[in-house]
Amino acid sequence: MEKTQKKKSRLPVCRACAVGACCAQGVEVDLFEVARILKEPLNLSQPWFEYVGRDRRSPSGYKFTTLVKNRRCIFQGHDWRCLVYSVRPRFCAEFPLENGKKAPYYHELCHHGKKEKRH
């Protein structure tokens, strides 16, 4: 656990990113996360998710993705802020980590990661 905390502290804090690039392409969500988000009173036209398929790594066994509209995740507002932040998917809550380690796609999604890669 201590090792994970050290890794976390060396990565840029996501609050520093104002552009929301990490989720602009949509994010993977589990069926349980879909159900939690669907309970939110959002003023957005549906659909919000697309079924991807079965996934034994997902807690429910089913994987979805959030739809992309106007070149951003359906849940990103005009200011790029998350509209479902209080119930955001695990992918979003953990980024730039995945299972306690730097996400393998970190350099592709995060402009801080791109700067880090050039060094």
N, C-alpha and C positions, 0 to 999 in steps of 0.2 A: 504494500500500500504506500509506503513512504517513497519508494522508487517512482510510482505513478505520479505522486504529488510533485516530485522534482521535475519530471518530464512536463507536467502541466505548467509549471511556473516558467519554463524556458520557452514555451510557445506563446505567440502573441495572443493577447486576450481578445476574444471576439467582440467585446464592446468597443474596441478601438476601430473596428471596421464599420463604416457608415454606409457602405454600398450594398451589402447583402448579397454579394456575389456567390457565396457558398451555397445558397439555396435558390438562386435564380432559375436553375434548371429543373426545379422540383426536387422532392426528396422521397426516399423510400419510406413507407410506413407499414406497420403491421395492422392486421384487422382490428385488434384491440384499440390501437391508436385512432384508427378511422372512427370507431364507435364513440370514443371519447370526444373527438373533434365534432362529430355530427350532433352532439348534445349542445354545442355552443350556439347561442343566438346570433348568427352572423347574417349580415345583409349582403350576401353574395349569391349570385345565381349559380345553381348547381348544373352539372356535376362538378365535384371537387377532386375526385380520385379516379384513377384508372387501375383496374385489376391487372397485375403482372403475372401472377401464378402461384403455385404451391412453392413453399420454401420451408424446409425443415429447420432452418436456422432461426426463423421467426417464431416468437412465442406462440402464436395462434396457428402457425403452419401456412399462413397465407400472406402474400406480399402485394402491396399496392404502391402507387406513386401519386404524388400530388400533381395535378394538372398544371401546365404552364400557360399563362395567358398574358398577352402584351409583354412577352420576353421576361417573365418573372413567375415565380411560384404563385399559384392562385391565392395564397394566404399572405402575400406581401402587398402592403398598401402602396399608395402613390408615393409615399415617403420612404419606401423600401423596408418599413418596419413590419414585424410579424404581427398579424391580426389574431393569431391563436397562441400567442406567447405563453400564456398561463397553462395551456394544455399541449404545448408543442411536442412533436415527436422526439423520440430518443435521439435520432440522428442529429437533430437541431440542438438539443440540450447538451450533447456531448462534444459536438464539433469544436475544435479540430481533432478531438480524440475519437477513437473507436475501440471499445473494449479496453480502455486504459492506455492505449498506445496511439501514437500519431497516425491519423487516418492515411491509408495508402494513396488516396487521391487528394490529399491536403494541398500539394503544390499546384494541382490543376484548378482547384476551386477557390483558393484564398489568395488574394493579392499580396498578403504578408508572406505567404509561403513562396510565392514567385520571387520576391525579393530575397528571401532566405536561400533559395536554390542557386541564385547567381553568385553567392559568395564563395 
